Amino acid sequence: MSNVQLIENLRRLRKDHKFTQLQISKKLNISRQAYSNYETGQRIPDVDTLIRLADIYHITLEQLITQPCSGDGVINESRGPYTPGMIIDSADTVYLTKDEITLLTHYRNASGDDRRLVRKVLGLSE
């Protein structure tokens, strides 16, 4: 089981700071492949590694794990706090804002036609 927000943050922060996977892996004293496994969700970093990653990017551990981050800091920081959820197919953790939860709840209660309209507006295939 992996944390979707963490995976996205690791990839985004590394690229925004213009680091390669090899550079980050050297900072962590692990192999590039081990670090790559963190970005793909095949492995979960231990707490010490997470703390070192947060230090590298100058963010808190909580931000690294639960909030969308970029090289410029936390994205939509004012829209938190986030509520954990689970992607059923993969058992991955995802963190949602209250607005996102409201949107999902309304989508679930919408008619089939309304759902098709929402998917079309968002550019999602059926």
Secondary structure, 3 states (H helix, E strand, C coil): CCEHHHHHHHHHHHHHCCCCHHHHHHHHCCCHHHHHHHHHCCCCCCHHHHHHHHHHHCCCHHHHHHCCEECCEECCHHHCCCEEEEECCCCEEEEECHHHHHHHHHHHHCCHHHHHHHHHHCCCCC
